[in-house]
Amino acid sequence: MSEERAKRWIEESQRDVIRQSAGSQHLKRAAEAERSGNIASAEQEYALAAEAFLKSAGEYRGGKSYKKAAINMCAAGDVYSDLGDSTKAVESYTGAADDLLNASTEHLMWGEDAETSKGTALAMTACMMYIMVGREADGFYKARGFVAENASKIRLPATVRLSQIPQMLESSIQSVNLESFASAENAAVTELKAALASANSPEFSKYVDKGLDMVRELLRGKLKVPKLSSQLILPNDLTFTEEFPVRVMIKNAGSGEALDLTIEWHIPEGLNLTSGERKKAVSLLPPGETLDISVVLKSAQPMVGEKEYSILVRGSYSDKLKTSYSLQAGPGSLLLRDYKVSQQLSRDADLTDGRVGLLKEAIEASELEAEPLIRIVNSMISTIKQSRIDINEGDLDLAKARIRVVNEMTDTIDSLLGDDELLRNLSEKREAEKKEYAMKTLTPAFDEVISFLASQEKKIEMESQNALAEWDTEAAKKQNLKATLTRIKDVAGTLATSGADTSVLEDETNKALSNSLLVIGERPSSPEKVEIALVMARSIRNEITQMLESRKNELT
Protein backbone atom coordinates (compact mmCIF):
# COMPACT_ATOMS: atom_id res chain seq x y z
CA MET A 1 0.00 0.00 0.00
CA SER A 2 1.42 3.32 -1.02
CA GLU A 3 2.01 5.99 1.56
CA GLU A 4 -0.56 8.30 -0.07
CA ARG A 5 -3.22 5.56 -0.17
CA ALA A 6 -2.56 4.65 3.44
CA LYS A 7 -2.89 8.30 4.39
CA ARG A 8 -6.27 8.53 2.62
CA TRP A 9 -7.42 5.32 4.30
CA ILE A 10 -6.46 6.70 7.74
CA GLU A 11 -8.20 10.01 7.04
CA GLU A 12 -11.35 8.23 5.91
CA SER A 13 -11.34 6.02 9.00
CA GLN A 14 -10.98 9.10 11.20
CA ARG A 15 -13.90 10.76 9.43
CA ASP A 16 -15.94 7.58 9.97
CA VAL A 17 -15.27 7.73 13.69
CA ILE A 18 -16.25 11.41 13.82
CA ARG A 19 -19.43 10.79 11.83
CA GLN A 20 -20.47 7.83 13.94
CA SER A 21 -19.69 9.55 17.22
CA ALA A 22 -21.72 12.71 16.52
CA GLY A 23 -25.10 10.96 16.50
CA SER A 24 -24.05 8.57 19.28
CA GLN A 25 -23.02 11.44 21.54
CA HIS A 26 -26.42 13.09 21.08
CA LEU A 27 -28.14 9.79 21.86
CA LYS A 28 -26.06 9.43 25.00
CA ARG A 29 -26.96 12.93 26.17
CA ALA A 30 -30.63 12.28 25.34
CA ALA A 31 -30.60 9.16 27.53
CA GLU A 32 -29.02 11.11 30.39
CA ALA A 33 -31.66 13.86 30.05
CA GLU A 34 -34.43 11.24 30.16
CA ARG A 35 -33.03 9.69 33.32
CA SER A 36 -32.96 13.13 34.97
CA GLY A 37 -36.54 13.82 33.91
CA ASN A 38 -35.69 16.60 31.46
CA ILE A 39 -37.98 15.46 28.64
CA ALA A 40 -37.69 18.64 26.58
CA SER A 41 -33.91 18.44 26.54
CA ALA A 42 -34.05 14.73 25.70
CA GLU A 43 -36.30 15.32 22.70
CA GLN A 44 -33.99 18.07 21.49
CA GLU A 45 -30.97 15.75 21.76
CA TYR A 46 -32.83 12.99 19.91
CA ALA A 47 -33.65 15.41 17.11
CA LEU A 48 -30.00 16.48 16.92
CA ALA A 49 -28.93 12.82 16.84
CA ALA A 50 -31.24 12.12 13.90
CA GLU A 51 -29.89 15.16 12.05
CA ALA A 52 -26.33 14.00 12.75
CA PHE A 53 -27.10 10.53 11.35
CA LEU A 54 -28.70 12.04 8.27
CA LYS A 55 -25.68 14.29 7.75
CA SER A 56 -23.32 11.33 8.14
CA ALA A 57 -25.40 9.34 5.66
CA GLY A 58 -25.13 12.18 3.17
CA GLU A 59 -21.38 12.33 3.55
CA TYR A 60 -21.01 8.55 3.13
CA ARG A 61 -23.33 8.67 0.14
CA GLY A 62 -21.19 11.39 -1.38
CA GLY A 63 -18.17 9.14 -0.93
CA LYS A 64 -20.00 6.17 -2.57
CA SER A 65 -20.06 4.31 0.78
CA TYR A 66 -23.69 3.30 0.35
CA LYS A 67 -23.85 0.58 3.02
CA LYS A 68 -22.57 2.96 5.70
CA ALA A 69 -25.01 5.57 4.41
CA ALA A 70 -27.80 2.99 4.83
CA ILE A 71 -26.66 2.23 8.38
CA ASN A 72 -26.89 5.93 9.31
CA MET A 73 -30.22 6.36 7.52
CA CYS A 74 -31.58 3.41 9.53
CA ALA A 75 -30.23 4.97 12.73
CA ALA A 76 -32.02 8.23 11.87
CA GLY A 77 -35.21 6.27 11.09
CA ASP A 78 -35.00 4.52 14.47
CA VAL A 79 -34.69 7.86 16.27
CA TYR A 80 -37.61 9.40 14.38
CA SER A 81 -39.68 6.28 15.05
CA ASP A 82 -38.99 6.59 18.79
CA LEU A 83 -39.97 10.27 18.62
CA GLY A 84 -43.24 9.36 16.94
CA ASP A 85 -42.45 11.29 13.74
CA SER A 86 -43.68 8.70 11.27
CA THR A 87 -43.22 10.87 8.19
CA LYS A 88 -39.50 11.45 8.77
CA ALA A 89 -39.04 7.85 9.89
CA VAL A 90 -40.49 6.56 6.61
CA GLU A 91 -38.32 8.97 4.62
CA SER A 92 -35.22 7.80 6.47
CA TYR A 93 -35.96 4.07 6.06
CA THR A 94 -36.80 4.59 2.38
CA GLY A 95 -33.49 6.39 1.93
CA ALA A 96 -31.74 3.50 3.67
CA ALA A 97 -33.40 1.03 1.30
CA ASP A 98 -32.26 3.06 -1.70
CA ASP A 99 -28.72 3.13 -0.30
CA LEU A 100 -28.76 -0.64 0.19
CA LEU A 101 -29.84 -1.18 -3.40
CA ASN A 102 -26.93 0.98 -4.52
CA ALA A 103 -24.61 -0.92 -2.18
CA SER A 104 -25.77 -4.22 -3.68
CA THR A 105 -24.57 -3.19 -7.12
CA GLU A 106 -21.05 -2.75 -5.76
CA HIS A 107 -21.00 -6.47 -4.93
CA LEU A 108 -22.56 -7.65 -8.17
CA MET A 109 -20.16 -5.66 -10.34
CA TRP A 110 -17.42 -8.21 -9.60
CA GLY A 111 -19.39 -11.09 -11.11
CA GLU A 112 -18.28 -13.51 -8.40
CA ASP A 113 -20.87 -15.85 -6.86
CA ALA A 114 -19.90 -14.96 -3.28
CA GLU A 115 -20.23 -11.25 -4.00
CA THR A 116 -23.48 -11.83 -5.90
CA SER A 117 -24.88 -13.59 -2.82
CA LYS A 118 -23.91 -10.63 -0.62
CA GLY A 119 -25.35 -8.12 -3.08
CA THR A 120 -28.58 -10.12 -3.41
CA ALA A 121 -28.91 -10.24 0.40
CA LEU A 122 -28.56 -6.45 0.61
CA ALA A 123 -31.04 -5.92 -2.25
CA MET A 124 -33.64 -8.26 -0.75
CA THR A 125 -33.18 -6.55 2.64
CA ALA A 126 -33.82 -3.23 0.92
CA CYS A 127 -37.07 -4.69 -0.46
CA MET A 128 -38.02 -5.86 3.04
CA MET A 129 -37.47 -2.30 4.26
CA TYR A 130 -39.84 -0.97 1.61
CA ILE A 131 -42.41 -3.50 2.85
CA MET A 132 -41.69 -2.45 6.44
CA VAL A 133 -42.70 1.20 5.78
CA GLY A 134 -45.88 0.24 3.91
CA ARG A 135 -44.48 0.55 0.39
CA GLU A 136 -44.76 -3.15 -0.40
CA ALA A 137 -45.65 -2.47 -4.06
CA ASP A 138 -42.35 -0.62 -4.51
CA GLY A 139 -40.49 -3.36 -2.69
CA PHE A 140 -41.92 -6.13 -4.87
CA TYR A 141 -41.34 -4.06 -8.03
CA LYS A 142 -37.71 -3.34 -7.19
CA ALA A 143 -37.13 -7.00 -6.30
CA ARG A 144 -38.42 -8.08 -9.72
CA GLY A 145 -36.30 -5.41 -11.39
CA PHE A 146 -33.19 -6.51 -9.49
CA VAL A 147 -33.67 -10.16 -10.48
CA ALA A 148 -34.34 -9.29 -14.12
CA GLU A 149 -31.31 -7.03 -14.32
CA ASN A 150 -28.95 -9.54 -12.67
CA ALA A 151 -30.45 -12.82 -13.83
CA SER A 152 -27.24 -13.89 -15.52
CA LYS A 153 -25.26 -13.44 -12.31
CA ILE A 154 -27.72 -15.12 -9.94
CA ARG A 155 -26.70 -18.70 -10.52
CA LEU A 156 -26.25 -20.49 -7.19
CA PRO A 157 -29.42 -22.15 -5.76
CA ALA A 158 -28.97 -20.40 -2.42
CA THR A 159 -28.77 -17.01 -4.13
CA VAL A 160 -31.78 -17.85 -6.28
CA ARG A 161 -33.78 -18.65 -3.13
CA LEU A 162 -32.76 -15.30 -1.64
CA SER A 163 -33.94 -13.46 -4.75
CA GLN A 164 -37.31 -15.27 -4.62
CA ILE A 165 -38.21 -14.25 -1.04
CA PRO A 166 -40.09 -11.02 -2.00
CA GLN A 167 -41.87 -12.90 -4.79
CA MET A 168 -42.99 -15.57 -2.32
CA LEU A 169 -44.22 -12.90 0.09
CA GLU A 170 -46.11 -11.12 -2.71
CA SER A 171 -47.74 -14.38 -3.76
CA SER A 172 -48.77 -15.21 -0.19
CA ILE A 173 -50.41 -11.80 0.21
CA GLN A 174 -52.26 -11.95 -3.11
CA SER A 175 -53.55 -15.49 -2.58
CA VAL A 176 -53.76 -15.26 1.24
CA ASN A 177 -51.66 -18.43 1.27
CA LEU A 178 -50.29 -19.05 4.74
CA GLU A 179 -48.15 -21.97 3.62
CA SER A 180 -46.43 -19.77 1.07
CA PHE A 181 -45.87 -17.14 3.73
CA ALA A 182 -44.46 -19.72 6.13
CA SER A 183 -41.95 -20.82 3.47
CA ALA A 184 -40.98 -17.22 2.72
CA GLU A 185 -40.70 -16.44 6.41
CA ASN A 186 -38.46 -19.45 6.97
CA ALA A 187 -36.24 -18.45 4.05
CA ALA A 188 -36.02 -14.85 5.31
CA VAL A 189 -35.19 -15.85 8.89
CA THR A 190 -32.72 -18.62 8.14
CA GLU A 191 -31.17 -17.84 4.76
CA LEU A 192 -31.48 -14.06 4.34
CA LYS A 193 -30.24 -13.28 7.84
CA ALA A 194 -27.36 -15.74 7.36
CA ALA A 195 -26.49 -14.06 4.07
CA LEU A 196 -26.49 -10.65 5.79
CA ALA A 197 -24.06 -11.99 8.38
CA SER A 198 -21.81 -13.25 5.58
CA ALA A 199 -21.99 -9.80 4.02
CA ASN A 200 -20.85 -8.27 7.33
CA SER A 201 -24.25 -6.55 7.61
CA PRO A 202 -26.04 -8.28 10.53
CA GLU A 203 -27.30 -4.87 11.76
CA PHE A 204 -29.95 -4.99 9.02
CA SER A 205 -31.48 -8.26 10.27
CA LYS A 206 -33.99 -6.54 12.52
CA TYR A 207 -35.49 -4.75 9.51
CA VAL A 208 -36.06 -8.11 7.87
CA ASP A 209 -38.11 -9.09 10.94
CA LYS A 210 -40.04 -5.82 10.77
CA GLY A 211 -40.77 -6.42 7.09
CA LEU A 212 -42.14 -9.87 7.95
CA ASP A 213 -44.27 -8.29 10.69
CA MET A 214 -45.77 -5.93 8.11
CA VAL A 215 -46.55 -8.86 5.79
CA ARG A 216 -48.31 -10.53 8.73
CA GLU A 217 -50.40 -7.40 9.23
CA LEU A 218 -51.28 -7.35 5.54
CA LEU A 219 -52.29 -10.99 5.70
CA ARG A 220 -54.17 -10.45 8.95
CA GLY A 221 -56.18 -7.71 7.26
CA LYS A 222 -57.30 -10.25 4.68
CA LEU A 223 -57.55 -13.26 6.95
CA LYS A 224 -60.40 -14.04 9.29
CA VAL A 225 -59.02 -13.69 12.80
CA PRO A 226 -60.36 -15.01 16.11
CA LYS A 227 -61.53 -12.80 18.94
CA LEU A 228 -62.22 -14.52 22.24
CA SER A 229 -64.32 -13.06 25.03
CA SER A 230 -64.58 -14.63 28.46
CA GLN A 231 -66.98 -14.53 31.39
CA LEU A 232 -66.29 -15.91 34.84
CA ILE A 233 -69.42 -17.26 36.55
CA LEU A 234 -69.19 -17.66 40.31
CA PRO A 235 -71.96 -18.92 42.61
CA ASN A 236 -73.02 -17.09 45.75
CA ASP A 237 -74.48 -18.03 49.14
CA LEU A 238 -71.77 -20.61 49.81
CA THR A 239 -70.61 -22.20 53.04
CA PHE A 240 -67.24 -23.62 54.09
CA THR A 241 -68.62 -27.15 54.27
CA GLU A 242 -69.99 -27.58 50.73
CA GLU A 243 -68.50 -28.21 47.32
CA PHE A 244 -69.39 -25.70 44.61
CA PRO A 245 -68.79 -25.31 40.87
CA VAL A 246 -67.13 -22.32 39.21
CA ARG A 247 -67.38 -21.79 35.45
CA VAL A 248 -65.76 -19.83 32.69
CA MET A 249 -67.53 -19.20 29.38
CA ILE A 250 -65.21 -18.51 26.43
CA LYS A 251 -66.79 -17.41 23.15
CA ASN A 252 -65.09 -16.90 19.81
CA ALA A 253 -66.76 -13.72 18.59
CA GLY A 254 -64.25 -13.30 15.75
CA SER A 255 -64.38 -14.55 12.18
CA GLY A 256 -61.43 -16.94 12.32
CA GLU A 257 -60.47 -20.06 14.22
CA ALA A 258 -58.73 -19.77 17.58
CA LEU A 259 -55.84 -22.23 17.68
CA ASP A 260 -53.91 -23.82 20.54
CA LEU A 261 -56.18 -22.42 23.23
CA THR A 262 -54.86 -22.98 26.75
CA ILE A 263 -56.79 -22.22 29.93
CA GLU A 264 -55.44 -22.19 33.51
CA TRP A 265 -57.38 -21.67 36.75
CA HIS A 266 -55.62 -19.55 39.35
CA ILE A 267 -57.10 -20.80 42.60
CA PRO A 268 -56.01 -19.11 45.85
CA GLU A 269 -54.66 -20.88 48.86
CA GLY A 270 -57.43 -22.08 51.14
CA LEU A 271 -59.50 -23.63 48.34
CA ASN A 272 -59.03 -27.17 47.06
CA LEU A 273 -59.77 -28.38 43.53
CA THR A 274 -61.99 -31.45 44.02
CA SER A 275 -63.06 -32.01 40.42
CA GLY A 276 -61.95 -30.78 37.00
CA GLU A 277 -58.63 -29.78 35.45
CA ARG A 278 -56.54 -26.86 36.65
CA LYS A 279 -55.08 -26.54 33.13
CA LYS A 280 -56.89 -27.34 29.91
CA ALA A 281 -55.78 -27.24 26.27
CA VAL A 282 -58.12 -27.00 23.28
CA SER A 283 -56.60 -27.29 19.82
CA LEU A 284 -59.33 -25.34 17.99
CA LEU A 285 -62.31 -23.15 18.79
CA PRO A 286 -64.30 -22.28 15.64
CA PRO A 287 -65.86 -18.82 15.22
CA GLY A 288 -69.26 -18.40 16.85
CA GLU A 289 -68.78 -21.33 19.23
CA THR A 290 -68.59 -21.18 23.02
CA LEU A 291 -66.44 -23.22 25.36
CA ASP A 292 -67.87 -23.96 28.81
CA ILE A 293 -65.25 -25.05 31.34
CA SER A 294 -65.98 -25.72 34.99
CA VAL A 295 -64.21 -27.03 38.04
CA VAL A 296 -65.48 -27.92 41.51
CA LEU A 297 -63.91 -26.31 44.57
CA LYS A 298 -64.21 -26.65 48.32
CA SER A 299 -62.75 -24.87 51.31
CA ALA A 300 -59.61 -26.54 52.60
CA GLN A 301 -61.01 -26.49 56.13
CA PRO A 302 -64.15 -25.41 58.02
CA MET A 303 -63.99 -21.87 59.35
CA VAL A 304 -66.04 -19.46 61.45
CA GLY A 305 -67.38 -16.20 60.07
CA GLU A 306 -66.69 -15.42 56.45
CA LYS A 307 -63.71 -15.24 54.09
CA GLU A 308 -63.33 -13.80 50.60
CA TYR A 309 -61.30 -15.44 47.83
CA SER A 310 -60.26 -14.15 44.41
CA ILE A 311 -60.68 -16.47 41.41
CA LEU A 312 -58.88 -15.79 38.12
CA VAL A 313 -58.64 -17.57 34.76
CA ARG A 314 -55.84 -16.81 32.30
CA GLY A 315 -55.30 -18.22 28.84
CA SER A 316 -53.71 -17.77 25.46
CA TYR A 317 -54.46 -18.66 21.85
CA SER A 318 -53.17 -17.94 18.36
CA ASP A 319 -54.39 -17.40 14.83
CA LYS A 320 -53.26 -19.05 11.62
CA LEU A 321 -50.35 -16.64 11.40
CA LYS A 322 -49.14 -17.92 14.77
CA THR A 323 -49.83 -14.55 16.31
CA SER A 324 -50.33 -15.03 20.05
CA TYR A 325 -53.22 -13.51 21.99
CA SER A 326 -54.02 -13.56 25.67
CA LEU A 327 -57.31 -13.67 27.51
CA GLN A 328 -58.37 -13.26 31.11
CA ALA A 329 -61.58 -13.89 33.01
CA GLY A 330 -61.86 -12.23 36.37
CA PRO A 331 -60.65 -11.75 38.94
CA GLY A 332 -63.94 -12.51 40.61
CA SER A 333 -64.75 -12.47 44.31
CA LEU A 334 -65.98 -15.61 46.03
CA LEU A 335 -67.34 -15.30 49.57
CA LEU A 336 -67.64 -18.30 51.90
CA ARG A 337 -69.54 -18.13 55.20
CA ASP A 338 -70.46 -20.41 58.04
CA TYR A 339 -74.18 -19.89 57.33
CA LYS A 340 -76.57 -19.65 54.38
CA VAL A 341 -77.38 -16.04 53.53
CA SER A 342 -80.58 -17.07 51.75
CA GLN A 343 -81.96 -18.66 54.91
CA GLN A 344 -81.14 -15.61 56.99
CA LEU A 345 -82.70 -13.31 54.40
CA SER A 346 -85.86 -15.44 54.35
CA ARG A 347 -86.14 -15.05 58.15
CA ASP A 348 -85.50 -11.31 57.84
CA ALA A 349 -88.24 -11.07 55.20
CA ASP A 350 -90.71 -12.85 57.50
CA LEU A 351 -89.88 -10.55 60.43
CA THR A 352 -90.11 -7.46 58.26
CA ASP A 353 -93.44 -8.63 56.83
CA GLY A 354 -94.79 -8.94 60.38
CA ARG A 355 -93.57 -5.47 61.29
CA VAL A 356 -95.27 -4.00 58.22
CA GLY A 357 -98.55 -5.74 59.13
CA LEU A 358 -98.49 -4.24 62.65
CA LEU A 359 -97.58 -0.86 61.17
CA LYS A 360 -100.64 -0.95 58.90
CA GLU A 361 -102.91 -1.58 61.89
CA ALA A 362 -101.28 1.28 63.81
CA ILE A 363 -101.83 3.66 60.87
CA GLU A 364 -105.51 2.79 60.66
CA ALA A 365 -105.89 3.53 64.40
CA SER A 366 -103.84 6.73 64.23
CA GLU A 367 -105.05 10.31 63.86
CA LEU A 368 -102.79 10.72 60.85
CA GLU A 369 -104.18 10.82 57.33
CA ALA A 370 -104.40 7.10 56.71
CA GLU A 371 -104.90 6.76 52.95
CA PRO A 372 -101.47 7.94 51.69
CA LEU A 373 -99.65 6.00 54.41
CA ILE A 374 -101.63 2.86 53.62
CA ARG A 375 -100.57 3.20 50.00
CA ILE A 376 -96.94 3.36 51.09
CA VAL A 377 -97.39 0.32 53.32
CA ASN A 378 -99.00 -1.65 50.48
CA SER A 379 -95.99 -0.79 48.33
CA MET A 380 -93.71 -2.02 51.12
CA ILE A 381 -95.63 -5.30 51.26
CA SER A 382 -95.09 -5.72 47.49
CA THR A 383 -91.38 -5.04 47.97
CA ILE A 384 -91.13 -7.79 50.59
CA LYS A 385 -92.85 -10.21 48.18
CA GLN A 386 -90.34 -9.27 45.48
CA SER A 387 -87.45 -9.83 47.89
CA ARG A 388 -88.58 -13.43 48.35
CA ILE A 389 -88.56 -13.87 44.57
CA ASP A 390 -85.01 -12.43 44.50
CA ILE A 391 -83.94 -14.92 47.17
CA ASN A 392 -85.31 -17.84 45.15
CA GLU A 393 -83.53 -16.57 42.02
CA GLY A 394 -80.24 -16.17 43.89
CA ASP A 395 -80.06 -12.37 43.69
CA LEU A 396 -79.26 -12.04 47.38
CA ASP A 397 -77.74 -8.55 47.30
CA LEU A 398 -80.89 -7.12 45.73
CA ALA A 399 -83.12 -9.00 48.20
CA LYS A 400 -81.03 -7.71 51.10
CA ALA A 401 -81.31 -4.15 49.81
CA ARG A 402 -85.10 -4.40 49.46
CA ILE A 403 -85.52 -5.73 53.00
CA ARG A 404 -83.24 -3.02 54.38
CA VAL A 405 -85.22 -0.27 52.64
CA VAL A 406 -88.54 -1.62 53.92
CA ASN A 407 -87.21 -1.79 57.48
CA GLU A 408 -85.94 1.77 57.26
CA MET A 409 -89.31 2.98 55.98
CA THR A 410 -91.06 1.04 58.74
CA ASP A 411 -88.86 2.69 61.37
CA THR A 412 -89.55 6.12 59.90
CA ILE A 413 -93.34 5.74 59.77
CA ASP A 414 -93.38 4.09 63.19
CA SER A 415 -91.51 7.06 64.67
CA LEU A 416 -94.11 9.37 63.14
CA LEU A 417 -96.94 7.43 64.76
CA GLY A 418 -95.25 7.68 68.17
CA ASP A 419 -94.50 11.39 67.95
CA ASP A 420 -97.16 12.99 70.24
CA GLU A 421 -96.05 16.51 69.50
CA LEU A 422 -96.27 15.85 65.76
CA LEU A 423 -99.74 14.36 66.16
CA ARG A 424 -100.83 17.35 68.24
CA ASN A 425 -99.46 19.77 65.68
CA LEU A 426 -101.12 17.87 62.88
CA SER A 427 -104.42 17.84 64.78
CA GLU A 428 -104.20 21.57 65.45
CA LYS A 429 -103.28 22.26 61.89
CA ARG A 430 -106.11 20.10 60.61
CA GLU A 431 -108.56 21.86 62.97
CA ALA A 432 -107.31 25.25 61.84
CA GLU A 433 -107.72 24.22 58.21
CA LYS A 434 -111.28 23.07 58.93
CA LYS A 435 -112.13 26.35 60.66
CA GLU A 436 -110.58 28.33 57.85
CA TYR A 437 -112.60 26.35 55.34
CA ALA A 438 -115.75 26.77 57.44
CA MET A 439 -115.16 30.53 57.68
CA LYS A 440 -114.67 30.75 53.96
CA THR A 441 -117.88 28.79 53.44
CA LEU A 442 -119.94 30.38 56.26
CA THR A 443 -119.26 34.05 55.49
CA PRO A 444 -120.72 34.07 51.97
CA ALA A 445 -123.61 31.87 53.19
CA PHE A 446 -124.30 34.34 56.02
CA ASP A 447 -124.27 37.29 53.60
CA GLU A 448 -126.52 35.41 51.21
CA VAL A 449 -129.10 34.59 53.94
CA ILE A 450 -129.17 38.17 55.25
CA SER A 451 -129.52 39.49 51.74
CA PHE A 452 -132.37 37.06 51.08
CA LEU A 453 -134.21 38.08 54.30
CA ALA A 454 -133.76 41.76 53.49
CA SER A 455 -135.25 41.20 50.04
CA GLN A 456 -138.17 39.37 51.61
CA GLU A 457 -138.79 42.28 54.02
CA LYS A 458 -138.85 44.64 51.07
CA LYS A 459 -141.37 42.41 49.36
CA ILE A 460 -143.52 42.41 52.50
CA GLU A 461 -143.30 46.21 52.69
CA MET A 462 -144.43 46.40 49.08
CA GLU A 463 -147.33 44.14 49.96
CA SER A 464 -148.22 46.60 52.76
CA GLN A 465 -148.62 49.46 50.25
CA ASN A 466 -150.80 47.30 48.03
CA ALA A 467 -152.92 46.27 51.01
CA LEU A 468 -153.51 49.95 52.03
CA ALA A 469 -154.50 50.78 48.48
CA GLU A 470 -157.07 47.99 48.64
CA TRP A 471 -158.29 49.31 52.02
CA ASP A 472 -158.77 52.78 50.55
CA THR A 473 -160.67 51.35 47.58
CA GLU A 474 -162.90 49.32 49.86
CA ALA A 475 -163.49 52.33 52.13
CA ALA A 476 -164.47 54.44 49.12
CA LYS A 477 -166.91 51.77 48.02
CA LYS A 478 -168.45 51.70 51.50
CA GLN A 479 -168.63 55.50 51.52
CA ASN A 480 -170.42 55.55 48.14
CA LEU A 481 -172.79 52.79 49.24
CA LYS A 482 -173.67 54.66 52.43
CA ALA A 483 -174.21 57.84 50.46
CA THR A 484 -176.54 56.00 48.07
CA LEU A 485 -178.49 54.44 50.93
CA THR A 486 -178.79 57.86 52.57
CA ARG A 487 -180.24 59.33 49.37
CA ILE A 488 -182.68 56.44 49.16
CA LYS A 489 -183.69 57.09 52.73
CA ASP A 490 -184.21 60.78 51.98
CA VAL A 491 -186.35 59.93 48.92
CA ALA A 492 -188.39 57.53 51.04
CA GLY A 493 -189.07 60.35 53.59
CA THR A 494 -190.16 62.69 50.84
CA LEU A 495 -192.54 60.10 49.50
CA ALA A 496 -193.91 59.51 52.98
CA THR A 497 -194.89 63.18 53.28
CA SER A 498 -196.93 62.81 50.18
CA GLY A 499 -198.84 59.96 51.70
CA ALA A 500 -196.95 57.02 50.30
CA ASP A 501 -196.22 54.07 52.51
CA THR A 502 -192.41 53.89 52.62
CA SER A 503 -192.02 52.31 56.04
CA VAL A 504 -190.58 49.10 54.72
CA LEU A 505 -188.13 50.92 52.53
CA GLU A 506 -187.04 53.12 55.37
CA ASP A 507 -186.58 50.15 57.68
CA GLU A 508 -184.47 48.26 55.21
CA THR A 509 -182.45 51.34 54.44
CA ASN A 510 -181.75 51.94 58.12
CA LYS A 511 -180.75 48.31 58.56
CA ALA A 512 -178.36 48.58 55.69
CA LEU A 513 -176.85 51.82 56.94
CA SER A 514 -176.34 50.34 60.39
CA ASN A 515 -174.73 47.15 59.01
CA SER A 516 -171.18 46.64 60.31
CA LEU A 517 -170.00 45.90 56.83
CA LEU A 518 -170.42 49.55 55.95
CA VAL A 519 -168.36 50.72 58.92
CA ILE A 520 -165.14 52.20 57.48
CA GLY A 521 -163.18 52.63 60.68
CA GLU A 522 -159.77 54.30 61.11
CA ARG A 523 -157.25 53.82 58.32
CA PRO A 524 -154.36 51.59 59.70
CA SER A 525 -150.69 52.50 59.28
CA SER A 526 -150.15 48.99 57.83
CA PRO A 527 -152.37 45.99 57.37
CA GLU A 528 -152.46 43.57 60.26
CA LYS A 529 -151.34 40.51 58.26
CA VAL A 530 -148.52 42.40 56.66
CA GLU A 531 -147.38 43.64 60.04
CA ILE A 532 -147.37 40.10 61.38
CA ALA A 533 -145.34 38.93 58.38
CA LEU A 534 -142.83 41.73 58.88
CA VAL A 535 -142.47 40.91 62.54
CA MET A 536 -141.89 37.26 61.76
CA ALA A 537 -139.35 38.06 59.01
CA ARG A 538 -137.39 40.41 61.26
CA SER A 539 -137.49 37.88 64.05
CA ILE A 540 -136.14 35.17 61.74
CA ARG A 541 -133.41 37.50 60.48
CA ASN A 542 -132.34 38.35 64.01
CA GLU A 543 -132.27 34.70 65.03
CA ILE A 544 -130.23 33.70 62.02
CA THR A 545 -127.88 36.65 62.49
CA GLN A 546 -127.23 35.73 66.10
CA MET A 547 -126.72 32.07 65.23
CA LEU A 548 -124.25 32.83 62.41
CA GLU A 549 -122.34 35.36 64.48
CA SER A 550 -122.08 32.79 67.25
CA ARG A 551 -120.68 30.21 64.83
CA LYS A 552 -118.20 32.72 63.45
CA ASN A 553 -117.03 33.56 66.94
CA GLU A 554 -116.51 29.87 67.66
CA LEU A 555 -114.37 29.46 64.50
CA THR A 556 -112.19 32.44 65.35
Secondary structure by P-SEA (a helix, b strand, c coil): ccaaaaaaaaaaaaaaaaaaaaaaaaaaaaaaaaaacaaaaaaaaaaaaaaaaaaaaaaaaaacaaaaaaaaaaaaaaaaaaacaaaaaaaaaaaaaaaaaaaaaaaaccccaaaaaaaaaaaaaaaaaaaaacaaaaaaaaaaaaaaacccccccaaaaaaaaaaaaaaaaaaaccaaaaaaaaaaaaccaaaaaaaaccccaaaaaaaaaaaaaaaaaaacbbbbbbbbbbbbccccccccbbbbbbbbccccccccbbbbbbbccccccccccccbbbbccccccbbbbbbbbbbbccccccbbbbbbbbbbcccccccbbbbbbcccbbbbbccccaaaaaaaaaaaaaaaaaaaaaaaaacccccaaaaaaaaaaaaaaaaaaaaaaacaaaaaaaaaaaaaaaaaaaaaaaacaaaaaaaaaaaaaaaaaaaaaaaaaaaaaaaaaaaaaaaaaaaaaaaaaaaaaaaaaaaaaaaaaaaaaaaaaaaaaaacccaaaaaaaaaaaaacccccccccccccaaaaaaaaaaaaaaaaaaaaaaaaaaaac
